[in-house]
Amino acid sequence: MTNFSDWALGIQQRMEGVLSRCLQAPSQDLAGLYEAMRYAVLDGGKRIRSLLVFAAGESVGASIDHLEIIAAAVEMIHAYSLVHDDMPEMDNDVLRRGKPACHVQFGQAMALLAGDALQTRAFELLVNHLATLGSERITLLLRTLTHAVGPDGMVGGQAIDFEHIGQSLNHDQIERMHQLKTGSLIHAAVMLGGLAGHWDHEQELMLDIFGKQVGLLFQVVDDVLDATASTQMLGKTAGKDAYHHKPTYATILTLDAARRLAMDLHLSAIGSVSPFGQKGRYLAALADFILQRQF
Amino acid sequence: MTNFSDWALGIQQRMEGVLSRCLQAPSQDLAGLYEAMRYAVLDGGKRIRSLLVFAAGESVGASIDHLEIIAAAVEMIHAYSLVHDDMPEMDNDVLRRGKPACHVQFGQAMALLAGDALQTRAFELLVNHLATLGSERITLLLRTLTHAVGPDGMVGGQAIDFEHIGQSLNHDQIERMHQLKTGSLIHAAVMLGGLAGHWDHEQELMLDIFGKQVGLLFQVVDDVLDATASTQMLGKTAGKDAYHHKPTYATILTLDAARRLAMDLHLSAIGSVSPFGQKGRYLAALADFILQRQF
């Protein structure tokens, strides 16, 4: 049995190749756009969302060939959201994954277009490269992903975040914003992996709960890290929530309370997939991994 | 038999209602984002792309209930592209459809997010509201639309356009840029309408040719209008191609030659759908309509 680190490294390396193959300019006149898209997606961090797709998929017997396409689509959605989020009119951040942000490297217009194109390509991958899953399953995947990342999901969360800069939010409002902005794509990664396999209703419910818990866990840890870690450690600008006067878990709770919340969420997440036994080992290891970004 | 004007007016009014129903904020905290999305899409122009969806669909017996969803998706894609195209980092235009551009009305950040959300919602509509067409047909629709508007289609054309500001392009390069930037979505509107019906291979080919011809026709007329019409008449800033030093049909051809090209394209388009007979009457009328924006 592969240990978690080796398993994760294998997927990270595999995804680099998959993403590169899915972003080949078909002609010379499109090379500029594809270069910006590749820059935004390749060489990209820990691929936590890809790992979640694979861990969930493997827990219900999905095929690796399907999971790599689904993970590529999720990574492209994530990359598009980061490119647009870093733009001057949004967070105005110049550093991402330890490199200049896409708009710094390629200019704002090309970054805008690269983000737009990455969103489309994500959906294009799902309709074009999963034929052996069947049309019905493909439409379910698309239904799940479009809902998670559209106006009632990720983009909605970004809008709420932007509208509340400098304002205070209560605990429920912060949780709702984070569920939409970050949680919905992480939850979708888990559910899409599961949809590629053969789950029964009970397994679907367990993955649903796990996805929600780790989505929230991820954001609580992210808020704590933003308040406590260095820019060098993060590979993106640290302290920017405070700089932008954004309400976060670290501002509405003490840091200690936020850490306790993270540990509670971690325990619930682990518990929700314990009925999978050995088949859920990478899901549990991922919950550990997400928690340990901080502690 | 309904005449063209009454038919078109009926569809324009119908689409206003459909688009409004498809853009209802599900909760108060998303009202701001939905307001910007609605502003970008509603009360929007001549709805040429919707008319093409309906005309193509009706030529092959598609159901109106399916066509209105497809047309709504196409309008949302079109609106998202206009919102992002008007942004300061792109064309920096302040006027659209006779109103302040979305980023002028709601700020750049909200315009960026509204455009992003409209793109997702377009795909979301197709997977959620066409169940009676069947999953296989839905994936074909999505395959057609994602290809038409992604990096190898509309967004690719915008990137080429942006990269060639101030440079000269030859006739083939201009045609290629326009085919991607404008033609691909117009072509897709025709093909999506056809896909909702029952076409044979010959009808598919005829619609394919028609879609390509009217896509190019549309852009030639647009270039001539940009060079000759007033801002008031257009409802958007006139003369901006010249202002941005963009190569267009009006710069590489004389205006007379561009008009002759438009008339040739119009004749080919009409000819390509003449085998439909009466069932293709609205397609032919639309080719007339697109030509007559100018003459």
Interface residues (C-beta under 8 A of the other chain):
Chain A: P26 D29 L30 G32 L33 Y34 M37 Y80 H84 M87 E89 M90 G107 Q108 A109 M110 L112 L113 G115 D116 A117 Q119 T120 R121 F123 E124 V127 N128 G134 S135 E136 I138 T139 L142 R143 T146 H147 V149 G150 P151 D152 V155 G156 Q158 A159 I160 F162 E163 Q173 R176
Chain B: P26 D29 L30 G32 L33 Y34 M37 Y80 H84 M87 E89 M90 G107 Q108 A109 M110 L112 L113 G115 D116 A117 Q119 T120 R121 F123 E124 V127 N128 G134 S135 E136 I138 T139 L142 R143 T146 H147 V149 G150 P151 D152 V155 G156 Q158 A159 I160 F162 E163 Q173 R176
